[in-house]
Amino acid sequence: MIQVLVESKTNLIQSITITGHANSGPDGQDLVCAAVSSIATGALNALDQMTAHQASLVYQEKPEAKIQITVSKNTSELQFLLKMLMIQLKTLEHTQKKYIQIQEV
């Protein structure tokens, strides 16, 4: 199962960590994993290009899949992109609860 941990403080997202694998299909055919990877990779690219130095970005495939975004300088543009990422992940979670779980703290 893919786990998404969202840490917020005073309604501002401070970090998003995505770990694990969906295991919704055979390797190379796991559509839930592919969806999360596409959503998260697109978000990382946008964050890197539009909000440089406002967040630490980690993309790791091995030994365990992990994507981590940690806010270092909060701006409205950064929060907009993070909230857009969360809307996409929550939409996927709504239809694929067996394979992705989002926890907000």
ZABAVO-977046 format. One record per residue: residue number from 1; residue in three letters; y, x, z of N, C-alpha, C in turn. Coordinates in nm, 4 decimals. Layout:
N
r kedren:NUM, kenu:ALA, n_yy:Y, n_xx:X, n_zz:Z, ca_yy:Y, ca_xx:X, ca_zz:Z, c_yy:Y, c_xx:X, c_zz:Z
...
END
This chain:
105
r kedren:1, kenu:MET, n_yy:-0.1183, n_xx:0.0841, n_zz:0.0000, ca_yy:0.0000, ca_xx:0.0000, ca_zz:0.0000, c_yy:0.1242, c_xx:0.0883, c_zz:0.0000
r kedren:2, kenu:ILE, n_yy:0.2244, n_xx:0.0444, n_zz:-0.0736, ca_yy:0.3528, ca_xx:0.1134, ca_zz:-0.0736, c_yy:0.4331, c_xx:0.0630, c_zz:0.0452
r kedren:3, kenu:GLN, n_yy:0.4856, n_xx:0.1566, n_zz:0.1223, ca_yy:0.5680, ca_xx:0.1246, ca_zz:0.2384, c_yy:0.7120, c_xx:0.1643, c_zz:0.2087
r kedren:4, kenu:VAL, n_yy:0.8046, n_xx:0.0738, n_zz:0.2359, ca_yy:0.9471, ca_xx:0.1016, ca_zz:0.2200, c_yy:1.0112, c_xx:0.0842, c_zz:0.3572
r kedren:5, kenu:LEU, n_yy:1.0739, n_xx:0.1892, n_zz:0.4064, ca_yy:1.1440, ca_xx:0.1839, ca_zz:0.5344, c_yy:1.2927, c_xx:0.1961, c_zz:0.5071
r kedren:6, kenu:VAL, n_yy:1.3680, n_xx:0.0953, n_zz:0.5513, ca_yy:1.5125, ca_xx:0.0927, ca_zz:0.5313, c_yy:1.5784, c_xx:0.0985, c_zz:0.6685
r kedren:7, kenu:GLU, n_yy:1.6591, n_xx:0.2010, n_zz:0.6889, ca_yy:1.7311, ca_xx:0.2144, ca_zz:0.8156, c_yy:1.8783, c_xx:0.1843, c_zz:0.7910
r kedren:8, kenu:SER, n_yy:1.9314, n_xx:0.0910, n_zz:0.8696, ca_yy:2.0708, ca_xx:0.0497, ca_zz:0.8552, c_yy:2.1424, c_xx:0.0592, c_zz:0.9888
r kedren:9, kenu:LYS, n_yy:2.2722, n_xx:0.0731, n_zz:0.9800, ca_yy:2.3571, ca_xx:0.0760, ca_zz:1.0996, c_yy:2.4852, c_xx:0.0017, c_zz:1.0638
r kedren:10, kenu:THR, n_yy:2.5187, n_xx:-0.0976, n_zz:1.1430, ca_yy:2.6346, ca_xx:-0.1844, ca_zz:1.1190, c_yy:2.6403, c_xx:-0.2328, c_zz:0.9734
r kedren:11, kenu:ASN, n_yy:2.5297, n_xx:-0.2878, n_zz:0.9275, ca_yy:2.5143, ca_xx:-0.3448, ca_zz:0.7929, c_yy:2.5321, c_xx:-0.2454, c_zz:0.6794
r kedren:12, kenu:LEU, n_yy:2.5248, n_xx:-0.1169, n_zz:0.7090, ca_yy:2.5305, ca_xx:-0.0141, ca_zz:0.6056, c_yy:2.3965, c_xx:0.0580, c_zz:0.6009
r kedren:13, kenu:ILE, n_yy:2.3394, n_xx:0.0679, n_zz:0.4826, ca_yy:2.2121, ca_xx:0.1378, ca_zz:0.4681, c_yy:2.2344, c_xx:0.2859, c_zz:0.4935
r kedren:14, kenu:GLN, n_yy:2.1529, n_xx:0.3430, n_zz:0.5823, ca_yy:2.1619, ca_xx:0.4854, ca_zz:0.6151, c_yy:2.0544, c_xx:0.5666, c_zz:0.5441
r kedren:15, kenu:SER, n_yy:1.9363, n_xx:0.5055, n_zz:0.5254, ca_yy:1.8292, ca_xx:0.5748, ca_zz:0.4537, c_yy:1.7278, c_xx:0.4740, c_zz:0.4011
r kedren:16, kenu:ILE, n_yy:1.6611, n_xx:0.5161, n_zz:0.2946, ca_yy:1.5509, ca_xx:0.4406, ca_zz:0.2355, c_yy:1.4404, c_xx:0.5415, c_zz:0.2091
r kedren:17, kenu:THR, n_yy:1.3210, n_xx:0.5124, n_zz:0.2617, ca_yy:1.2058, ca_xx:0.5990, ca_zz:0.2394, c_yy:1.0941, c_xx:0.5157, c_zz:0.1796
r kedren:18, kenu:ILE, n_yy:1.0407, n_xx:0.5621, n_zz:0.0678, ca_yy:0.9316, ca_xx:0.4938, ca_zz:-0.0013, c_yy:0.8124, c_xx:0.5878, c_zz:-0.0020
r kedren:19, kenu:THR, n_yy:0.6982, n_xx:0.5409, n_zz:0.0511, ca_yy:0.5777, ca_xx:0.6242, ca_zz:0.0577, c_yy:0.4554, c_xx:0.5442, c_zz:0.0148
r kedren:20, kenu:GLY, n_yy:0.3503, n_xx:0.6177, n_zz:-0.0203, ca_yy:0.2205, ca_xx:0.5564, ca_zz:-0.0465, c_yy:0.1989, c_xx:0.5186, c_zz:-0.1913
r kedren:21, kenu:HIS, n_yy:0.0855, n_xx:0.4549, n_zz:-0.2128, ca_yy:0.0439, ca_xx:0.4073, ca_zz:-0.3448, c_yy:0.0014, c_xx:0.2620, c_zz:-0.3327
r kedren:22, kenu:ALA, n_yy:0.0270, n_xx:0.1843, n_zz:-0.4355, ca_yy:-0.0068, ca_xx:0.0420, ca_zz:-0.4321, c_yy:-0.1576, c_xx:0.0196, c_zz:-0.4384
r kedren:23, kenu:ASN, n_yy:-0.2272, n_xx:0.1003, n_zz:-0.5173, ca_yy:-0.3710, ca_xx:0.0810, ca_zz:-0.5392, c_yy:-0.4013, c_xx:-0.0590, c_zz:-0.5920
r kedren:24, kenu:SER, n_yy:-0.3151, n_xx:-0.1071, n_zz:-0.6819, ca_yy:-0.3372, ca_xx:-0.2398, ca_zz:-0.7396, c_yy:-0.4197, c_xx:-0.2327, c_zz:-0.8675
r kedren:25, kenu:GLY, n_yy:-0.4517, n_xx:-0.1118, n_zz:-0.9094, ca_yy:-0.5322, ca_xx:-0.0934, ca_zz:-1.0296, c_yy:-0.5774, c_xx:0.0504, c_zz:-1.0384
r kedren:26, kenu:PRO, n_yy:-0.6593, n_xx:0.0818, n_zz:-1.1383, ca_yy:-0.7075, ca_xx:0.2192, ca_zz:-1.1546, c_yy:-0.5912, c_xx:0.3162, c_zz:-1.1784
r kedren:27, kenu:ASP, n_yy:-0.6129, n_xx:0.4445, n_zz:-1.1454, ca_yy:-0.5113, ca_xx:0.5464, ca_zz:-1.1715, c_yy:-0.4660, c_xx:0.5378, c_zz:-1.3164
r kedren:28, kenu:GLY, n_yy:-0.3380, n_xx:0.5415, n_zz:-1.3357, ca_yy:-0.2824, ca_xx:0.5331, ca_zz:-1.4697, c_yy:-0.2618, c_xx:0.3918, c_zz:-1.5197
r kedren:29, kenu:GLN, n_yy:-0.3125, n_xx:0.2937, n_zz:-1.4443, ca_yy:-0.2987, ca_xx:0.1532, ca_zz:-1.4845, c_yy:-0.2447, c_xx:0.0665, c_zz:-1.3712
r kedren:30, kenu:ASP, n_yy:-0.1930, n_xx:0.1293, n_zz:-1.2677, ca_yy:-0.1415, ca_xx:0.0586, ca_zz:-1.1507, c_yy:0.0009, c_xx:0.0114, c_zz:-1.1798
r kedren:31, kenu:LEU, n_yy:0.0138, n_xx:-0.1154, n_zz:-1.2158, ca_yy:0.1437, ca_xx:-0.1680, ca_zz:-1.2575, c_yy:0.2436, c_xx:-0.1785, c_zz:-1.1428
r kedren:32, kenu:VAL, n_yy:0.1983, n_xx:-0.2034, n_zz:-1.0205, ca_yy:0.2897, ca_xx:-0.2107, ca_zz:-0.9069, c_yy:0.3464, c_xx:-0.0726, c_zz:-0.8777
r kedren:33, kenu:CYS, n_yy:0.2600, n_xx:0.0284, n_zz:-0.8793, ca_yy:0.3070, ca_xx:0.1665, ca_zz:-0.8587, c_yy:0.4062, c_xx:0.2046, c_zz:-0.9690
r kedren:34, kenu:ALA, n_yy:0.3740, n_xx:0.1684, n_zz:-1.0908, ca_yy:0.4623, ca_xx:0.2001, ca_zz:-1.2029, c_yy:0.5976, c_xx:0.1311, c_zz:-1.1874
r kedren:35, kenu:ALA, n_yy:0.5964, n_xx:0.0074, n_zz:-1.1409, ca_yy:0.7215, ca_xx:-0.0664, ca_zz:-1.1215, c_yy:0.8072, c_xx:-0.0002, c_zz:-1.0142
r kedren:36, kenu:VAL, n_yy:0.7465, n_xx:0.0323, n_zz:-0.9003, ca_yy:0.8215, ca_xx:0.0967, ca_zz:-0.7922, c_yy:0.8746, c_xx:0.2322, c_zz:-0.8382
r kedren:37, kenu:SER, n_yy:0.7921, n_xx:0.3086, n_zz:-0.9074, ca_yy:0.8355, ca_xx:0.4392, ca_zz:-0.9571, c_yy:0.9536, c_xx:0.4251, c_zz:-1.0523
r kedren:38, kenu:SER, n_yy:0.9469, n_xx:0.3287, n_zz:-1.1416, ca_yy:1.0559, ca_xx:0.3075, ca_zz:-1.2366, c_yy:1.1847, c_xx:0.2650, c_zz:-1.1671
r kedren:39, kenu:ILE, n_yy:1.1722, n_xx:0.1699, n_zz:-1.0766, ca_yy:1.2892, ca_xx:0.1220, ca_zz:-1.0025, c_yy:1.3524, c_xx:0.2364, c_zz:-0.9240
r kedren:40, kenu:ALA, n_yy:1.2696, n_xx:0.3100, n_zz:-0.8492, ca_yy:1.3209, ca_xx:0.4161, ca_zz:-0.7627, c_yy:1.3754, c_xx:0.5345, c_zz:-0.8428
r kedren:41, kenu:THR, n_yy:1.3074, n_xx:0.5719, n_zz:-0.9511, ca_yy:1.3544, ca_xx:0.6836, ca_zz:-1.0328, c_yy:1.4876, c_xx:0.6493, c_zz:-1.0990
r kedren:42, kenu:GLY, n_yy:1.5002, n_xx:0.5281, n_zz:-1.1474, ca_yy:1.6283, ca_xx:0.4841, ca_zz:-1.2036, c_yy:1.7391, c_xx:0.4880, c_zz:-1.0996
r kedren:43, kenu:ALA, n_yy:1.7075, n_xx:0.4453, n_zz:-0.9786, ca_yy:1.8066, ca_xx:0.4485, ca_zz:-0.8711, c_yy:1.8454, c_xx:0.5922, c_zz:-0.8362
r kedren:44, kenu:LEU, n_yy:1.7455, n_xx:0.6806, n_zz:-0.8282, ca_yy:1.7758, ca_xx:0.8212, ca_zz:-0.7988, c_yy:1.8659, c_xx:0.8811, c_zz:-0.9064
r kedren:45, kenu:ASN, n_yy:1.8370, n_xx:0.8514, n_zz:-1.0327, ca_yy:1.9204, ca_xx:0.9024, ca_zz:-1.1417, c_yy:2.0638, c_xx:0.8502, c_zz:-1.1312
r kedren:46, kenu:ALA, n_yy:2.0789, n_xx:0.7216, n_zz:-1.1041, ca_yy:2.2125, ca_xx:0.6631, ca_zz:-1.0901, c_yy:2.2856, c_xx:0.7237, c_zz:-0.9706
r kedren:47, kenu:LEU, n_yy:2.2157, n_xx:0.7376, n_zz:-0.8573, ca_yy:2.2774, ca_xx:0.7969, ca_zz:-0.7391, c_yy:2.3212, c_xx:0.9401, c_zz:-0.7663
r kedren:48, kenu:ASP, n_yy:2.2359, n_xx:1.0158, n_zz:-0.8344, ca_yy:2.2677, ca_xx:1.1552, ca_zz:-0.8646, c_yy:2.3908, c_xx:1.1658, c_zz:-0.9553
r kedren:49, kenu:GLN, n_yy:2.3985, n_xx:1.0792, n_zz:-1.0553, ca_yy:2.5087, ca_xx:1.0868, ca_zz:-1.1510, c_yy:2.6376, c_xx:1.0227, c_zz:-1.1017
r kedren:50, kenu:MET, n_yy:2.6259, n_xx:0.9160, n_zz:-1.0207, ca_yy:2.7454, ca_xx:0.8404, ca_zz:-0.9840, c_yy:2.7987, c_xx:0.8708, c_zz:-0.8444
r kedren:51, kenu:THR, n_yy:2.7130, n_xx:0.9221, n_zz:-0.7576, ca_yy:2.7562, ca_xx:0.9450, ca_zz:-0.6183, c_yy:2.7138, c_xx:1.0830, c_zz:-0.5712
r kedren:52, kenu:ALA, n_yy:2.7356, n_xx:1.1821, n_zz:-0.6539, ca_yy:2.6938, ca_xx:1.3193, ca_zz:-0.6212, c_yy:2.7455, c_xx:1.3612, c_zz:-0.4838
r kedren:53, kenu:HIS, n_yy:2.6595, n_xx:1.4220, n_zz:-0.4069, ca_yy:2.6904, ca_xx:1.4769, ca_zz:-0.2742, c_yy:2.7185, c_xx:1.3708, c_zz:-0.1671
r kedren:54, kenu:GLN, n_yy:2.6902, n_xx:1.2436, n_zz:-0.1974, ca_yy:2.7079, ca_xx:1.1390, ca_zz:-0.0973, c_yy:2.5758, c_xx:1.1019, c_zz:-0.0305
r kedren:55, kenu:ALA, n_yy:2.4656, n_xx:1.1525, n_zz:-0.0885, ca_yy:2.3336, ca_xx:1.1243, ca_zz:-0.0320, c_yy:2.2382, c_xx:1.2379, c_zz:-0.0682
r kedren:56, kenu:SER, n_yy:2.1435, n_xx:1.2598, n_zz:0.0218, ca_yy:2.0355, ca_xx:1.3550, ca_zz:-0.0041, c_yy:1.9238, c_xx:1.2785, c_zz:-0.0735
r kedren:57, kenu:LEU, n_yy:1.8729, n_xx:1.3335, n_zz:-0.1847, ca_yy:1.7718, ca_xx:1.2653, ca_zz:-0.2646, c_yy:1.6458, c_xx:1.3502, c_zz:-0.2709
r kedren:58, kenu:VAL, n_yy:1.5316, n_xx:1.2896, n_zz:-0.2371, ca_yy:1.4029, ca_xx:1.3593, ca_zz:-0.2404, c_yy:1.3069, c_xx:1.2795, c_zz:-0.3269
r kedren:59, kenu:TYR, n_yy:1.2429, n_xx:1.3497, n_zz:-0.4220, ca_yy:1.1373, ca_xx:1.2898, ca_zz:-0.5044, c_yy:1.0184, c_xx:1.3843, c_zz:-0.4978
r kedren:60, kenu:GLN, n_yy:0.9090, n_xx:1.3356, n_zz:-0.4413, ca_yy:0.7912, ca_xx:1.4199, ca_zz:-0.4201, c_yy:0.6670, c_xx:1.3453, c_zz:-0.4664
r kedren:61, kenu:GLU, n_yy:0.5875, n_xx:1.4095, n_zz:-0.5516, ca_yy:0.4636, ca_xx:1.3476, ca_zz:-0.5992, c_yy:0.3435, c_xx:1.3904, c_zz:-0.5167
r kedren:62, kenu:LYS, n_yy:0.3409, n_xx:1.5156, n_zz:-0.4751, ca_yy:0.2267, ca_xx:1.5692, ca_zz:-0.4008, c_yy:0.2761, c_xx:1.6464, c_zz:-0.2805
r kedren:63, kenu:PRO, n_yy:0.2048, n_xx:1.6534, n_zz:-0.1723, ca_yy:0.0691, ca_xx:1.6038, ca_zz:-0.1553, c_yy:0.0629, c_xx:1.4525, c_zz:-0.1398
r kedren:64, kenu:GLU, n_yy:0.1739, n_xx:1.3906, n_zz:-0.1035, ca_yy:0.1779, ca_xx:1.2448, ca_zz:-0.0900, c_yy:0.3045, c_xx:1.1948, c_zz:-0.1578
r kedren:65, kenu:ALA, n_yy:0.2941, n_xx:1.0845, n_zz:-0.2292, ca_yy:0.4100, ca_xx:1.0270, ca_zz:-0.2971, c_yy:0.5166, c_xx:0.9890, c_zz:-0.1958
r kedren:66, kenu:LYS, n_yy:0.6407, n_xx:1.0344, n_zz:-0.2222, ca_yy:0.7500, ca_xx:1.0037, ca_zz:-0.1300, c_yy:0.8827, c_xx:1.0106, c_zz:-0.2043
r kedren:67, kenu:ILE, n_yy:0.9630, n_xx:0.9089, n_zz:-0.1834, ca_yy:1.1006, ca_xx:0.9077, ca_zz:-0.2309, c_yy:1.1864, c_xx:0.8788, c_zz:-0.1092
r kedren:68, kenu:GLN, n_yy:1.2880, n_xx:0.9628, n_zz:-0.0888, ca_yy:1.3732, ca_xx:0.9441, ca_zz:0.0283, c_yy:1.5194, c_xx:0.9610, c_zz:-0.0105
r kedren:69, kenu:ILE, n_yy:1.5978, n_xx:0.8652, n_zz:0.0330, ca_yy:1.7421, ca_xx:0.8676, ca_zz:0.0105, c_yy:1.8066, c_xx:0.8624, c_zz:0.1488
r kedren:70, kenu:THR, n_yy:1.8879, n_xx:0.9632, n_zz:0.1801, ca_yy:1.9555, ca_xx:0.9678, ca_zz:0.3095, c_yy:2.1056, c_xx:0.9798, c_zz:0.2851
r kedren:71, kenu:VAL, n_yy:2.1798, n_xx:0.8859, n_zz:0.3375, ca_yy:2.3252, ca_xx:0.8825, ca_zz:0.3175, c_yy:2.3904, c_xx:0.9936, c_zz:0.3985
r kedren:72, kenu:SER, n_yy:2.4790, n_xx:1.0676, n_zz:0.3328, ca_yy:2.5563, ca_xx:1.1694, ca_zz:0.4041, c_yy:2.7048, c_xx:1.1323, c_zz:0.4093
r kedren:73, kenu:LYS, n_yy:2.7503, n_xx:1.0548, n_zz:0.3105, ca_yy:2.8890, ca_xx:1.0081, ca_zz:0.3085, c_yy:2.8900, c_xx:0.8664, c_zz:0.2536
r kedren:74, kenu:ASN, n_yy:2.9172, n_xx:0.7703, n_zz:0.3394, ca_yy:2.9142, ca_xx:0.6301, ca_zz:0.2993, c_yy:3.0361, c_xx:0.5952, c_zz:0.2143
r kedren:75, kenu:THR, n_yy:3.0096, n_xx:0.5351, n_zz:0.1002, ca_yy:3.1155, ca_xx:0.4799, ca_zz:0.0158, c_yy:3.0699, c_xx:0.3433, c_zz:-0.0327
r kedren:76, kenu:SER, n_yy:3.1628, n_xx:0.2636, n_zz:-0.0782, ca_yy:3.1256, ca_xx:0.1300, ca_zz:-0.1265, c_yy:3.0389, c_xx:0.1413, c_zz:-0.2524
r kedren:77, kenu:GLU, n_yy:3.0664, n_xx:0.2390, n_zz:-0.3381, ca_yy:2.9854, ca_xx:0.2580, ca_zz:-0.4584, c_yy:2.8414, c_xx:0.2942, c_zz:-0.4219
r kedren:78, kenu:LEU, n_yy:2.8248, n_xx:0.3834, n_zz:-0.3259, ca_yy:2.6910, ca_xx:0.4231, ca_zz:-0.2808, c_yy:2.6172, c_xx:0.3035, c_zz:-0.2228
r kedren:79, kenu:GLN, n_yy:2.6819, n_xx:0.2275, n_zz:-0.1365, ca_yy:2.6184, ca_xx:0.1110, ca_zz:-0.0757, c_yy:2.5814, c_xx:0.0069, c_zz:-0.1812
r kedren:80, kenu:PHE, n_yy:2.6657, n_xx:-0.0095, n_zz:-0.2825, ca_yy:2.6353, ca_xx:-0.1022, ca_zz:-0.3910, c_yy:2.5053, c_xx:-0.0625, c_zz:-0.4603
r kedren:81, kenu:LEU, n_yy:2.4906, n_xx:0.0654, n_zz:-0.4921, ca_yy:2.3696, ca_xx:0.1128, ca_zz:-0.5591, c_yy:2.2467, c_xx:0.0982, c_zz:-0.4696
r kedren:82, kenu:LEU, n_yy:2.2601, n_xx:0.1273, n_zz:-0.3410, ca_yy:2.1473, ca_xx:0.1132, ca_zz:-0.2479, c_yy:2.1059, c_xx:-0.0326, c_zz:-0.2327
r kedren:83, kenu:LYS, n_yy:2.2033, n_xx:-0.1215, n_zz:-0.2258, ca_yy:2.1716, ca_xx:-0.2640, ca_zz:-0.2146, c_yy:2.1060, c_xx:-0.3158, c_zz:-0.3432
r kedren:84, kenu:MET, n_yy:2.1498, n_xx:-0.2643, n_zz:-0.4561, ca_yy:2.0866, ca_xx:-0.3024, ca_zz:-0.5827, c_yy:1.9408, c_xx:-0.2572, c_zz:-0.5838
r kedren:85, kenu:LEU, n_yy:1.9143, n_xx:-0.1355, n_zz:-0.5373, ca_yy:1.7771, ca_xx:-0.0857, ca_zz:-0.5265, c_yy:1.6950, c_xx:-0.1776, c_zz:-0.4374
r kedren:86, kenu:MET, n_yy:1.7495, n_xx:-0.2178, n_zz:-0.3236, ca_yy:1.6760, ca_xx:-0.3025, ca_zz:-0.2307, c_yy:1.6489, c_xx:-0.4412, c_zz:-0.2888
r kedren:87, kenu:ILE, n_yy:1.7428, n_xx:-0.4956, n_zz:-0.3642, ca_yy:1.7196, ca_xx:-0.6255, ca_zz:-0.4281, c_yy:1.6015, c_xx:-0.6161, c_zz:-0.5240
r kedren:88, kenu:GLN, n_yy:1.5950, n_xx:-0.5093, n_zz:-0.6011, ca_yy:1.4850, ca_xx:-0.4916, ca_zz:-0.6954, c_yy:1.3522, c_xx:-0.4775, c_zz:-0.6222
r kedren:89, kenu:LEU, n_yy:1.3494, n_xx:-0.3959, n_zz:-0.5161, ca_yy:1.2248, ca_xx:-0.3772, ca_zz:-0.4412, c_yy:1.1818, c_xx:-0.5057, c_zz:-0.3712
r kedren:90, kenu:LYS, n_yy:1.2770, n_xx:-0.5814, n_zz:-0.3169, ca_yy:1.2434, ca_xx:-0.7076, ca_zz:-0.2504, c_yy:1.1911, c_xx:-0.8108, c_zz:-0.3503
r kedren:91, kenu:THR, n_yy:1.2437, n_xx:-0.8095, n_zz:-0.4709, ca_yy:1.1948, ca_xx:-0.8991, ca_zz:-0.5748, c_yy:1.0487, c_xx:-0.8674, c_zz:-0.6055
r kedren:92, kenu:LEU, n_yy:1.0171, n_xx:-0.7394, n_zz:-0.6158, ca_yy:0.8789, ca_xx:-0.6987, ca_zz:-0.6398, c_yy:0.7905, c_xx:-0.7335, c_zz:-0.5205
r kedren:93, kenu:GLU, n_yy:0.8408, n_xx:-0.7100, n_zz:-0.3996, ca_yy:0.7627, ca_xx:-0.7426, ca_zz:-0.2798, c_yy:0.7307, c_xx:-0.8923, c_zz:-0.2750
r kedren:94, kenu:HIS, n_yy:0.8237, n_xx:-0.9743, n_zz:-0.3175, ca_yy:0.8043, ca_xx:-1.1200, ca_zz:-0.3146, c_yy:0.6818, c_xx:-1.1626, c_zz:-0.3959
r kedren:95, kenu:THR, n_yy:0.6572, n_xx:-1.0941, n_zz:-0.5059, ca_yy:0.5447, ca_xx:-1.1315, ca_zz:-0.5912, c_yy:0.4204, c_xx:-1.0451, c_zz:-0.5694
r kedren:96, kenu:GLN, n_yy:0.4359, n_xx:-0.9339, n_zz:-0.4974, ca_yy:0.3246, ca_xx:-0.8396, ca_zz:-0.4810, c_yy:0.3053, c_xx:-0.7988, c_zz:-0.3348
r kedren:97, kenu:LYS, n_yy:0.3128, n_xx:-0.8944, n_zz:-0.2427, ca_yy:0.3039, ca_xx:-0.8674, ca_zz:-0.0987, c_yy:0.1801, c_xx:-0.7873, c_zz:-0.0581
r kedren:98, kenu:LYS, n_yy:0.0758, n_xx:-0.7986, n_zz:-0.1335, ca_yy:-0.0484, ca_xx:-0.7279, ca_zz:-0.1015, c_yy:-0.0350, c_xx:-0.5771, c_zz:-0.1250
r kedren:99, kenu:TYR, n_yy:0.0642, n_xx:-0.5367, n_zz:-0.2055, ca_yy:0.0732, ca_xx:-0.3962, ca_zz:-0.2468, c_yy:0.2015, c_xx:-0.3251, c_zz:-0.2052
r kedren:100, kenu:ILE, n_yy:0.3028, n_xx:-0.3974, n_zz:-0.1604, ca_yy:0.4281, ca_xx:-0.3365, ca_zz:-0.1176, c_yy:0.4824, c_xx:-0.4102, c_zz:0.0032
r kedren:101, kenu:GLN, n_yy:0.5263, n_xx:-0.3333, n_zz:0.1030, ca_yy:0.5810, ca_xx:-0.3921, ca_zz:0.2249, c_yy:0.7119, c_xx:-0.3213, c_zz:0.2583
r kedren:102, kenu:ILE, n_yy:0.8152, n_xx:-0.4004, n_zz:0.2854, ca_yy:0.9455, ca_xx:-0.3464, ca_zz:0.3209, c_yy:0.9724, c_xx:-0.3750, c_zz:0.4673
r kedren:103, kenu:GLN, n_yy:1.0108, n_xx:-0.2706, n_zz:0.5398, ca_yy:1.0465, ca_xx:-0.2832, ca_zz:0.6809, c_yy:1.1917, c_xx:-0.2395, c_zz:0.6970
r kedren:104, kenu:GLU, n_yy:1.2717, n_xx:-0.3260, n_zz:0.7563, ca_yy:1.4122, ca_xx:-0.2937, ca_zz:0.7795, c_yy:1.4379, c_xx:-0.2786, c_zz:0.9284
r kedren:105, kenu:VAL, n_yy:1.4963, n_xx:-0.1658, n_zz:0.9641, ca_yy:1.5282, ca_xx:-0.1385, ca_zz:1.1061, c_yy:1.6729, c_xx:-0.0969, c_zz:1.1202
END
